[in-house]
Amino acid sequence: MGGYAAVAEPFEAALAALMHFAVAGERAALHSAGPGSFVPAFVDALALVQPEDMDLARVRRA
């Protein structure tokens, strides 16, 4: 979240960080067989998320 907090207001930074994690988590889940393989897949996916992957249409009000 720190990277986002450096360039955005707190709410937008938190939203962007959570969206980044959600996109990476979805991708990592597709390429893992369990918790042991999920963690490295998640770290790799975090590095591969691009700005265009973080579509605000994915956000819904709880």
Contact map, one row per residue, 1 for C-alpha under 8 A:
11111000000011011000000000000000000000000000000000000000000000
11111100000000000000000000000000000000000000000000000000000000
11111110000000000000000000000000000000000000000000000000000000
11111111000011011000000000000000000000000000000000000000000000
11111111110011000000000000000000000000000000000000000000000000
01111111000000000000000000000000000000000000000000000000000000
00111111100010000000000000000000000000000000000000000000000000
00011111110110000000000000000000000000000000000000000000000000
00001011111110000000000000000000000000000000000000000000000000
00001001111111000000000000000000000000000000000000000000000000
00000000111111100000000000000000000000000000000000000000000000
00000001111111110000000000000000000000000000000000000000000000
10011011111111111000000000000000000000000000000000000000000000
10011000011111111100000000000000000000000000000000000000000000
00000000001111111110000000000000000000000000000000000000000000
10010000000111111111000000000000000000000000000000000100000000
10010000000011111111100000000000000000000000000000000000000000
00000000000001111111110000000000000000000000000000000000000000
00000000000000111111111000000000000000000000000000000100000000
00000000000000011111111100000000000000000000010010000100000000
00000000000000001111111110000000000000000000010000000000000000
00000000000000000111111111000000000000000000000000000000000000
00000000000000000011111111100000000000000000000010001100000000
00000000000000000001111111110000000000000110110010000000000000
00000000000000000000111111111000000000000100100000000000000000
00000000000000000000011111111100000000000000000000000000000000
00000000000000000000001111111110000000000100100000000000000000
00000000000000000000000111111111000001101100100000000000000000
00000000000000000000000011111111000001001100000000000000000000
00000000000000000000000001111111000000000000000000000000000000
00000000000000000000000000111111100001001000000000000000000000
00000000000000000000000000011111111011001000000000000000000000
00000000000000000000000000000011111111000000000000000000000000
00000000000000000000000000000001111111000000000000000000000000
00000000000000000000000000000001111111100000000000000000000000
00000000000000000000000000000000111111110000000000000000000000
00000000000000000000000000000001111111111000000000000000000000
00000000000000000000000000011011111111111100000000000000000000
00000000000000000000000000010000001111111110000000000000000000
00000000000000000000000000000000000111111111000000000000000000
00000000000000000000000000011011000011111111100000000000000000
00000000000000000000000110111000000001111111110000000000000000
00000000000000000000000100000000000000111111111000000000000000
00000000000000000000000000000000000000011111111100000000000000
00000000000000000000000110110000000000001111111110000000000000
00000000000000000001100100000000000000000111111110000000000000
00000000000000000000000000000000000000000011111110000000000000
00000000000000000000000000000000000000000001111111000000000000
00000000000000000001001100000000000000000000111111101100000000
00000000000000000000000000000000000000000000000111111100000000
00000000000000000000000000000000000000000000000011111100000000
00000000000000000000000000000000000000000000000001111110000000
00000000000000000000001000000000000000000000000011111110000000
00000000000000010011001000000000000000000000000011111111010000
00000000000000000000000000000000000000000000000000011111111000
00000000000000000000000000000000000000000000000000000111111000
00000000000000000000000000000000000000000000000000000011111100
00000000000000000000000000000000000000000000000000000111111100
00000000000000000000000000000000000000000000000000000011111110
00000000000000000000000000000000000000000000000000000000111111
00000000000000000000000000000000000000000000000000000000001111
00000000000000000000000000000000000000000000000000000000000111
